[in-house]
């Protein structure tokens, strides 16, 4: 995301944030940028380049089969 920043007046004015580019992030549990062990992106020191760990072709998750009472089937 990016937003214009106007520092000409005594009170800074921040513009409306806009997406810079589309990103399809992989799901992971993260606390926040400071406390997380997994960061989905990194920004260069000059702020002009981004490295993003993302999914190339997002797709629907495959179904999970859950078998209940499976131990009873073993006794037969």
mmCIF file of the C-alpha atoms, coordinates in Angstrom:
data_MODEL
# 
_entry.id   MODEL 
# 
loop_
_atom_site.group_PDB 
_atom_site.id 
_atom_site.type_symbol 
_atom_site.label_atom_id 
_atom_site.label_alt_id 
_atom_site.label_comp_id 
_atom_site.label_asym_id 
_atom_site.label_entity_id 
_atom_site.label_seq_id 
_atom_site.pdbx_PDB_ins_code 
_atom_site.Cartn_x 
_atom_site.Cartn_y 
_atom_site.Cartn_z 
_atom_site.occupancy 
_atom_site.B_iso_or_equiv 
_atom_site.pdbx_formal_charge 
_atom_site.auth_seq_id 
_atom_site.auth_comp_id 
_atom_site.auth_asym_id 
_atom_site.auth_atom_id 
_atom_site.pdbx_PDB_model_num 
ATOM 1  C CA . UNK A 1 1  ? 0.000   0.000   0.000  1.00 0.00 ? 1  UNK A CA 1 
ATOM 2  C CA . UNK A 1 2  ? 1.096   3.560   -0.585 1.00 0.00 ? 2  UNK A CA 1 
ATOM 3  C CA . UNK A 1 3  ? -0.359  6.943   0.296  1.00 0.00 ? 3  UNK A CA 1 
ATOM 4  C CA . UNK A 1 4  ? 0.607   10.517  -0.557 1.00 0.00 ? 4  UNK A CA 1 
ATOM 5  C CA . UNK A 1 5  ? 2.084   12.484  2.329  1.00 0.00 ? 5  UNK A CA 1 
ATOM 6  C CA . UNK A 1 6  ? 1.817   16.299  2.416  1.00 0.00 ? 6  UNK A CA 1 
ATOM 7  C CA . UNK A 1 7  ? 4.177   17.940  4.925  1.00 0.00 ? 7  UNK A CA 1 
ATOM 8  C CA . UNK A 1 8  ? 3.710   21.549  3.733  1.00 0.00 ? 8  UNK A CA 1 
ATOM 9  C CA . UNK A 1 9  ? 1.347   22.578  6.532  1.00 0.00 ? 9  UNK A CA 1 
ATOM 10 C CA . UNK A 1 10 ? 1.743   22.398  10.308 1.00 0.00 ? 10 UNK A CA 1 
ATOM 11 C CA . UNK A 1 11 ? -0.389  19.256  10.367 1.00 0.00 ? 11 UNK A CA 1 
ATOM 12 C CA . UNK A 1 12 ? 0.717   16.468  7.989  1.00 0.00 ? 12 UNK A CA 1 
ATOM 13 C CA . UNK A 1 13 ? -1.973  15.260  5.592  1.00 0.00 ? 13 UNK A CA 1 
ATOM 14 C CA . UNK A 1 14 ? -2.062  11.625  4.510  1.00 0.00 ? 14 UNK A CA 1 
ATOM 15 C CA . UNK A 1 15 ? -3.818  10.676  1.273  1.00 0.00 ? 15 UNK A CA 1 
ATOM 16 C CA . UNK A 1 16 ? -5.984  7.660   0.566  1.00 0.00 ? 16 UNK A CA 1 
ATOM 17 C CA . UNK A 1 17 ? -3.971  4.404   0.620  1.00 0.00 ? 17 UNK A CA 1 
ATOM 18 C CA . UNK A 1 18 ? -3.783  2.515   -2.682 1.00 0.00 ? 18 UNK A CA 1 
ATOM 19 C CA . UNK A 1 19 ? -2.526  -0.989  -3.464 1.00 0.00 ? 19 UNK A CA 1 
ATOM 20 C CA . UNK A 1 20 ? 0.839   -0.974  -5.240 1.00 0.00 ? 20 UNK A CA 1 
ATOM 21 C CA . UNK A 1 21 ? 0.474   -4.454  -6.725 1.00 0.00 ? 21 UNK A CA 1 
ATOM 22 C CA . UNK A 1 22 ? -1.654  -7.583  -6.194 1.00 0.00 ? 22 UNK A CA 1 
ATOM 23 C CA . UNK A 1 23 ? -0.234  -10.190 -3.806 1.00 0.00 ? 23 UNK A CA 1 
ATOM 24 C CA . UNK A 1 24 ? -1.573  -13.650 -2.981 1.00 0.00 ? 24 UNK A CA 1 
ATOM 25 C CA . UNK A 1 25 ? -0.007  -14.439 0.394  1.00 0.00 ? 25 UNK A CA 1 
ATOM 26 C CA . UNK A 1 26 ? 0.234   -17.957 1.743  1.00 0.00 ? 26 UNK A CA 1 
ATOM 27 C CA . UNK A 1 27 ? -1.704  -18.495 4.954  1.00 0.00 ? 27 UNK A CA 1 
ATOM 28 C CA . UNK A 1 28 ? 0.416   -18.629 8.081  1.00 0.00 ? 28 UNK A CA 1 
ATOM 29 C CA . UNK A 1 29 ? -0.057  -17.633 11.665 1.00 0.00 ? 29 UNK A CA 1 
ATOM 30 C CA . UNK A 1 30 ? 1.936   -14.513 12.415 1.00 0.00 ? 30 UNK A CA 1 
ATOM 31 C CA . UNK A 1 31 ? 1.821   -12.220 15.427 1.00 0.00 ? 31 UNK A CA 1 
ATOM 32 C CA . UNK A 1 32 ? 2.988   -9.024  13.734 1.00 0.00 ? 32 UNK A CA 1 
ATOM 33 C CA . UNK A 1 33 ? 5.923   -7.597  11.777 1.00 0.00 ? 33 UNK A CA 1 
ATOM 34 C CA . UNK A 1 34 ? 8.030   -7.171  14.916 1.00 0.00 ? 34 UNK A CA 1 
ATOM 35 C CA . UNK A 1 35 ? 7.189   -10.340 16.824 1.00 0.00 ? 35 UNK A CA 1 
ATOM 36 C CA . UNK A 1 36 ? 6.702   -12.797 14.001 1.00 0.00 ? 36 UNK A CA 1 
ATOM 37 C CA . UNK A 1 37 ? 9.067   -15.599 13.065 1.00 0.00 ? 37 UNK A CA 1 
ATOM 38 C CA . UNK A 1 38 ? 7.631   -15.593 9.512  1.00 0.00 ? 38 UNK A CA 1 
ATOM 39 C CA . UNK A 1 39 ? 7.424   -12.397 7.472  1.00 0.00 ? 39 UNK A CA 1 
ATOM 40 C CA . UNK A 1 40 ? 5.742   -12.693 4.059  1.00 0.00 ? 40 UNK A CA 1 
ATOM 41 C CA . UNK A 1 41 ? 7.714   -9.766  2.622  1.00 0.00 ? 41 UNK A CA 1 
ATOM 42 C CA . UNK A 1 42 ? 10.878  -7.711  2.894  1.00 0.00 ? 42 UNK A CA 1 
ATOM 43 C CA . UNK A 1 43 ? 11.482  -4.138  1.728  1.00 0.00 ? 43 UNK A CA 1 
ATOM 44 C CA . UNK A 1 44 ? 14.797  -2.825  0.417  1.00 0.00 ? 44 UNK A CA 1 
ATOM 45 C CA . UNK A 1 45 ? 16.557  -0.082  2.397  1.00 0.00 ? 45 UNK A CA 1 
ATOM 46 C CA . UNK A 1 46 ? 15.571  2.571   -0.177 1.00 0.00 ? 46 UNK A CA 1 
ATOM 47 C CA . UNK A 1 47 ? 11.914  1.402   -0.134 1.00 0.00 ? 47 UNK A CA 1 
ATOM 48 C CA . UNK A 1 48 ? 11.800  0.963   -3.912 1.00 0.00 ? 48 UNK A CA 1 
ATOM 49 C CA . UNK A 1 49 ? 11.900  -2.850  -4.128 1.00 0.00 ? 49 UNK A CA 1 
ATOM 50 C CA . UNK A 1 50 ? 9.894   -5.611  -2.463 1.00 0.00 ? 50 UNK A CA 1 
ATOM 51 C CA . UNK A 1 51 ? 10.556  -9.307  -2.073 1.00 0.00 ? 51 UNK A CA 1 
ATOM 52 C CA . UNK A 1 52 ? 7.260   -11.137 -1.477 1.00 0.00 ? 52 UNK A CA 1 
ATOM 53 C CA . UNK A 1 53 ? 6.744   -14.799 -0.574 1.00 0.00 ? 53 UNK A CA 1 
ATOM 54 C CA . UNK A 1 54 ? 3.473   -15.431 -2.376 1.00 0.00 ? 54 UNK A CA 1 
ATOM 55 C CA . UNK A 1 55 ? 1.494   -18.117 -4.194 1.00 0.00 ? 55 UNK A CA 1 
ATOM 56 C CA . UNK A 1 56 ? 1.959   -17.980 -7.976 1.00 0.00 ? 56 UNK A CA 1 
ATOM 57 C CA . UNK A 1 57 ? -1.446  -19.431 -8.864 1.00 0.00 ? 57 UNK A CA 1 
ATOM 58 C CA . UNK A 1 58 ? -3.852  -19.357 -5.925 1.00 0.00 ? 58 UNK A CA 1 
ATOM 59 C CA . UNK A 1 59 ? -6.333  -22.188 -6.011 1.00 0.00 ? 59 UNK A CA 1 
ATOM 60 C CA . UNK A 1 60 ? -9.071  -23.594 -3.839 1.00 0.00 ? 60 UNK A CA 1 
ATOM 61 C CA . UNK A 1 61 ? -7.929  -25.825 -1.010 1.00 0.00 ? 61 UNK A CA 1 
ATOM 62 C CA . UNK A 1 62 ? -8.380  -29.533 -1.562 1.00 0.00 ? 62 UNK A CA 1 
ATOM 63 C CA . UNK A 1 63 ? -10.934 -31.258 0.680  1.00 0.00 ? 63 UNK A CA 1 
ATOM 64 C CA . UNK A 1 64 ? -9.830  -33.039 3.845  1.00 0.00 ? 64 UNK A CA 1 
ATOM 65 C CA . UNK A 1 65 ? -11.351 -36.457 4.548  1.00 0.00 ? 65 UNK A CA 1 
ATOM 66 C CA . UNK A 1 66 ? -11.975 -37.120 8.243  1.00 0.00 ? 66 UNK A CA 1 
ATOM 67 C CA . UNK A 1 67 ? -12.712 -40.689 9.267  1.00 0.00 ? 67 UNK A CA 1 
ATOM 68 C CA . UNK A 1 68 ? -14.469 -40.946 12.607 1.00 0.00 ? 68 UNK A CA 1 
ATOM 69 C CA . UNK A 1 69 ? -14.714 -44.110 14.724 1.00 0.00 ? 69 UNK A CA 1 
ATOM 70 C CA . UNK A 1 70 ? -11.875 -45.655 12.704 1.00 0.00 ? 70 UNK A CA 1 
ATOM 71 C CA . UNK A 1 71 ? -10.773 -47.753 15.675 1.00 0.00 ? 71 UNK A CA 1 
ATOM 72 C CA . UNK A 1 72 ? -14.062 -49.687 15.612 1.00 0.00 ? 72 UNK A CA 1 
ATOM 73 C CA . UNK A 1 73 ? -13.373 -50.672 12.003 1.00 0.00 ? 73 UNK A CA 1 
ATOM 74 C CA . UNK A 1 74 ? -10.024 -52.192 13.108 1.00 0.00 ? 74 UNK A CA 1 
ATOM 75 C CA . UNK A 1 75 ? -11.788 -54.495 15.596 1.00 0.00 ? 75 UNK A CA 1 
ATOM 76 C CA . UNK A 1 76 ? -13.909 -56.129 12.836 1.00 0.00 ? 76 UNK A CA 1 
# 
